[in-house]
Amino acid sequence: MNTIKKVPLWRKLIYGLGTGGGNVFSQIGAAFLLSYYTDTAMLGAAAIGTMFVVCRVFDGVSDLLMGVVVDRTHTKWGKARPWLILSGPLTFLGIVLLMHVPVAAGASAKLVYAYATYIFMSVVVYTIFGIANTAMLPLMTRDPEDNTLLATFSALGNNIIGLAAGSAITPLVLALGWHWASIILGLVAGVLILISGLVNTEVSAEEDEETKADQPSIKEQFPSVMKNRYFWLLLLIGVFSLLMNANAIAAQSYYCNVVLGKPLFMSVLMTAGQAPGIVILLLMPAISKRWSKQAYLSMGAVLLIIGFVIAGLAGTNTTLVTIGVVIRSLGAGPLLSAVFALVPDVVEYGYWKFGIRSEGLISSAQSIGSKIGMGFGSGMCAWILAAVGYDATLETQAAGVASAIQFNYTYMGAIFGVVILILVLLTNVEKYAPQYREANAQKDQAAAARK
């Protein structure tokens, strides 16, 4: 079975579009959901912040379970692909339900509905999508260069679709309201994910069907992943990258409204925060031939720190703020691409060290980390707003509100950038690549010979 063969360009493009489909929910969740809950559904910021964080407890469990499920799935379609297909229609349903809080109901009823639909979308649906989509990377090919290209296309799709969705949400809501906007957004997300699942294949699917009797038990598989230090580093990079990103995006609308007094400037910052990242992602295949993924990620973390500091020093100078956000975007690009490209390296490292290849469980590191970061990032922004007395019914906010929002949108991100840089410097899995590639190739050849 040739698991090293290349993935055609058109399939890489479709894989990227599928990843972008999942980012439609990320854009809603990070940039608009908090303001929808506080300003449209009229729910308290502190209550919503707590909800975001409480749901992360369930997320951690569901991600690990889904990782096990993917590893234990054996069908003619593969391990991750059936779940990716299922997540398409579920994403449409989840987004529509999420944005239909019964605004005429009492506060308690609205909060219960928000909890139920957010848990369904984030803990169930997004878990299925996130684990399955990330696990497809090492399952579509084991060629290291092709893995990097797939991760690049994934990040490009994530950024391009995210930029399009983020820019379109405000005009859609103003023109059609949240009812029709959620249906349109959910349909786009669901269709893109479904197409990716239907079109892309796992090169090892037939081989996996033949060898499923050799599947290690959970008692063997789980400890081997837990002992893989790079699993934990991937998880923590995901936590702090999304904590940084979700907090900044959640604060962005309040920053434009309260600090700058320019609500429509949100569209400018959305573009500045994503478009430059697309440019640097296009350079990733060329950069990866000269630099390690670790070096690429380190560069991204440094640019993040610089960008956030410039935005903080800018005050209300919108030109300087935009420059800072552009630099921040150039740094975020590598963190949203090269870190996914490390998943196959961590999978192969684990196979080398512990004799078990666990694509699903190791892919859960990124999903767990991303959702913990996204939840705590949005939750932190909500708690800060509640702590400084933000009131959506007031035209003029209390004196300390603007200062708190400005610090949260700028210097807080720089602090997270320093933490990310330290974690990246510890993630040196690539230095073992020559050893584990040779050893794992021998293991695969020996296994094939026994059959």
Summary of the structure (lengths in Angstrom):
residues: 451
radius of gyration: 21.4
end to end distance: 11.9
largest distance: 74.4
contacts: 1746
relative contact order: 0.16
helix: 84%
strand: 0%
